Amino acid sequence: MGLKFLLFPFQWLFLLFSALRKACYFSGVFKRHIFNIPVICIGNISTGGTGKTPHTKYVSSLLSEQGYSIAILLRGYKRRKKGIFECRKDHSIVDIGDEAMEYMNMNLPDVRVFVAGNRKKGIRFIQQEFSDVQVIIMDDGFQHYRVKPGLSIVLSDYHNLYIHDYVLPIGRLREPASALKRADMLVITKSPKVYSPLIFKDLASKLRTQHDFHMSYLDYGDLKPLFEENGGLSTQSGDFYTIFLLSGIVNPYPLEEHLRRFCMDLQKFEFPDHYEYTEKDVKKLRDEFEKHLIKNKIIVTTEKDVQRLKKDDIKEFLVDLPVYYVPINVGLHNNAQKSFDKKILDYVAENSGNHEIHTGKNQIQP
């Protein structure tokens, strides 16, 4: 805890303000809006790093495969283009933010991406302007009380569980753990890809949650070149002595552990979440890379950092170097995938305007 105990008075002020705000919505002083369209919220009670983006992509792909037309709605953190709008191919990362750009790169024909600071207004905009949208997925928004989602999925990082954390400003929790009572599903993310039932049993005893929680893991794909100019460079596993990892995410630990399997030496260049790289940053990386005498070396970054590094003023310092990114997918342990998928598909089918079409269609079989 250290000197953090000095922040306890501020924590109580934060808790008081949060409780008053919540009370205003849940007592009816402020209105909560329910929409006549399936609304799924994928959020957390911490300040980030739980894997909302890959889980939102997973749910979007799942519903898209079932023939639904999907709208992903998010705030568009650090975007400069104001207002509520649909993201297009001609938008830049500066216009819409890095997370929205990552969703755009999914290239799923039935998935649109929208940004709106006010989720209620964002949903209304989508319904008014895009009547073919059948499901709305909110990236974040568990604390956006104006909207009452039909299905709330809360994520918690296996390596930074909410039960071991404190409320702001002492810890990273936006709300106390009791807020999970509002959730419909709990997912413990970034868990070990290979684990024994004892881990699940031990975790269940610690969480003591009313939810039948699921455990997901990150499944890393093959390295892909960041720039088209690097497409011919080899990325065969085992070829590398040193990997330089450039990351601007909350918790790169799982990725670090993954990359250590393919190199003898991992050099880390870590920056805060949503970090805007500068010429100075990439010049330093380039200098360190070139000074390293080992030949078998590459630079690896995250899928979230791709678009920030493709900006012209940054790209010019990296384009002639072997720079790659790691695609990330989500997997669920044991029979959790069938259970997780079924809950989502059942909710959407039961609350969709074309209930008759989707009920029973391509459903997960027991």
N, C-alpha and C positions, 0 to 999 in steps of 0.2 A: 504493500500500500504506500509506504514511504510518506512523502509530504502531501500526498493526495488527500489526506484526511482534512487538510485545510479547505478543501473544496466542498465539504459536506454542506455548509450553509447554502451554497449555490445549487447543489443538487436538490435540496429541499425546495428551493424557489422554482427550479425547473419542474419538479414533480407537482408542485402546487399549480403552476400555470397549466401544465399538461392535463391535470385532473379537472380543472375548471373548464378548460376547452372541451374536453371529452364529455363532461357532464352537460354542457350546453347542447351538444348534439344528441346525446342519448336520452335526454329528458324532454326533447322536443322544442327547446328554445330556438335552436338553429335546426333547419330542416335537412334531413338526409334524403337523398334522391334514389329512388329505385326505378330502373329502366326495364322496358318490355323487350329486352334483348339479353341473352346470356353475357354476363360480365364476370370475367375471372381476374382476380387480383393476385399477382405474384410479388410478395413483399417480404419484409423482415421487421424485426424490432431493434436491429442494430443499425449502425451508420453505414454499412456497406461491406462488400467483400464476401457475401454469402453465395454468389453465383446466380444472381437474378437473370442476367442476360442469357447464359446457356440454358437455363431452365425455361425461360420464356420462349426461346427458340425450339426447345423440345416440344412444349405444349402446342406451339404454332404448327410445327410439322405434323404432329399427331392429328390435329383437327383438319389440317389441309389435306392430309391423306384420306380423310373420311369425306371429303368433298365440300367442306365448309369454306365460306369466304370470311377471312380473318382480318381484323384491324388490331394492330399493336399500338397502344397509346402510351406515351411516356412524356416526361417533362422536357427532355432535350437539354440536359445539363450543359451549361457553358455555351449554348448556341447564341449566335448574335442576331439571327433573323427572328423578329418578334411575332407574336400572334399565334393563331391556331391554323395549322395547314397540313396537308399531306406531303410527305417527303417524296422527292422525285430524284431521278438519276442525275439531273443537272445540278442538284444541290451539293454543296461541299460540306466537309466536316465542320467548317466555321459556321455555316448556316444552321445545321441541325444537331451538331454534337456527335461525339464518337459512338455512343451506344446506338443512336438511331441509324448511323451509317453502317454499323455492323449488322443491324437487322436488314438494311437495304441490300447488303451483300449476300443475303440468303438466297435471293433470286427465286423465290417461290411465287408462282403466278397468282395464287389465291390469298396472298398475304400483303396487306398494305400497311404502311407505317405512318403514324400521325404524331405530332408534338403539340402539347398544350400544357401550360402551367396550371390551369384550372381543369381538373379531370371532368367535372360535371359539364362544363361548357364544351369540352373536347368531345364527350360522348354525344351531346346534342348536335354538335356540328357534323359528326360522322353520320348520325341517323338522318339528318336533314339533307345532306349532300351526297351520301353514298348509301342509298336504300338497299343495295344488294349485300351489304355487310351483314353477316349472320352472328358473329361472335366478336366481342371486344376483349382483348387481353391487356390489362394494365400492368406495365412494368413499374413496380413500386406503387405506392398509394395505399398501403395498409393504414397509414395515419391520415389519409385524406378522407375525413369523416363525411364530407358532403355527399360522397357516393357510397351507397351500400351495395357492394358487389354480391352477386349470387353465390360465388365460390371464392373463398380466400385461402390461398396457399402461402404459408409462412416458412421461410428457409432459415436455417441456422448452421453455421460452419462447424464441422466436426472438430476442427482444431481450435476454435474459439467459441465454444458453446455458450449460449445465453445464461445457463445456470452458473457459469464461472465469471460472469461479467457484472458490471455495475451500470447504473443509469448515469447519463451525462450530468455534469462534465467529468465525473470521476472515471467512468468507463465509457463504453461505446453504445450503450442501449438507449434507444429513443423512448422506450416505455419499459415499465417493470415486466417481469416474466408473466404476471397475471393477465397481461393483455392477450396472451395466446388463447384465452377462452373465446375470443372473437373469431379465431381461425377455424376453418373447416378441415384443413390438412396441414400436417407438420412434416417437413422434409429436412433431414440432417444431411447436409451436402459435404462434398469433398472427403468422404470417408475412404478408407483404404479399399482399393479395387479388389484385393483378395483378403478376406477376413473370415473368422470362425464365428459360429453361432454364439460363442461365449461373449464376443464383443457386443453383439446385439443385446444379449441378456444383461450385460453389465450396464450398457447405455440406458436400457429401459428402466433399470432400478435407480439410476441417477436422475433421469428426467422426471419420472413420476408424473407423466402427462396423461390427460384424459384421452388424448389422440392416439390412434394407431399410426404411429409415425413410420415414415419410409426413410430408407438410407440410400442416397445416391452417390455416385462417384464421377470424377471427370475422366473421360476417355479421350486421350490425345491421339490425333491423327498423324499422318506422315508430314514431315516438314515440307512447306511450300515456299517458293521464292517470293520475296517481298516485291521485287521489281521484275518485269518481263525480261529485262536485260540479263537477269541472273538465271534464267530458266534452264540453261544447259549445265549448271554446276552440279557436281555430285553431292548427294546427301545420304549416302549409304551408311546405315548404322555401323558404328565401330570404326569409322574413318577418322574420327575426331580425337585429338588429344585435348584441345581446349575449346570450350564453348563460352562465348561472351553473351550473357543474358541481359537484354535491355528491356525493362518492364516498368510500366506506370499503372499498376493495379494495387488494390489494397493488400492482398495476401498472395504473393507469388510462391509461397512455400511448396504447394503440391507440384507446380511446374518445375521448380528447382529439383525436387526429388526425382521427377520423371527424367529430366535432362542428365542428371548425374549417372544414369544407367548407360549413357552413350559417350561419356568422356572421362578423362582422368582429372581434368581441372575445370572448374566452373567459376568464371569471373562474373560477378554480379554488378550491374549498374541499375540500381533501384531508384524509382522516383515515386512521388505521391500519385494517388488515383486521379485520372483525367488530366495528367500533367501535359502541359504544352511544351514540347521540346524546343530548345533554342539552338542556334548555331554553335554556341559554346559547348553545349552538352554533347552534340554529335561529333564535334571536333575532338573533344577529349576522348570519346569512345574510339574514334578513328586512330588517334595517336597511340592509345594503349594497344589497340589491335595490331598496328604496324610495328610497334616496338617488341611485341611478343615474337620471339624467334622461331617458335614451333610452326611448322608449315600446316599441319592438319588442324585447322581452326576455322570456326565460322561464328557468325553473329546470329542470335535467335531472339525474336521478340514475340509478344503476345498478339493474339487476334484482335484484341481491343486497341492495340497501339498502331495497327497497320496504317490507317488513314492519316494519323498525325505524322507519321514518318514519310508519307508520300507527298507532303506539301513541297512545292518546288524548292523553297529555300533550305529545306532539310535534306531532301532527296539528293541534291547535288553532291553532298558530302558522303553519301552512302552507296550510290548507285553502282559504283565499280567494285564494291565489296560483296562477299558472299553473305547476304542477309536473308534470313528466312523467318517465317512465323509458324506457330503451331496451332492448327485447327483444334477446337475443343467441342466435344459432344458430351451429353449426359447419359449415364447408364444407371440402372437401379438394380439392387441386389435381390437375389432369390426370386420369389414370386411377387416381389414388390411392384415390378413393372406392370404385370397384369392388373393388380389391385389399383395402382395409381392411374393407369390409363382408363380403366373401367369407370372409376369415380368421375373423371373428367368427361368422358364420353356420355355417361348416363346423365350427368347434370345438363350438358349442352342439349342432348336429345330431348330431355323432358321439358326444357325451357325454350326451345327453339321454335320459331314461327312455322317451320316446316317439319314439325314433330313426326308426321306420318312418314315422311321421306327417309328420315335418318334413324328412326327407332328400328333397331334390329339390323341395320345396314353395316356390314363390316365390323360388327361389335367384337370385342375381345372375348374369345371363347374360354369358358372355365376349364 
